[in-house]
């Protein structure tokens, strides 16, 4: 059986992975928007004015 410390480390690593993954996905969406000539609306988390193209996300 795993020790409490090992379980806590694994849970912390999982939480960190989820947070970093979420942040990275948002950054990639913003980058794709800007690459297509649009601008990113921070309040709505949407891309405005971009040309239609392959996002890959």
Helices and strands as residue ranges (DSSP letters): H 4-35, E 39-41, E 46-48
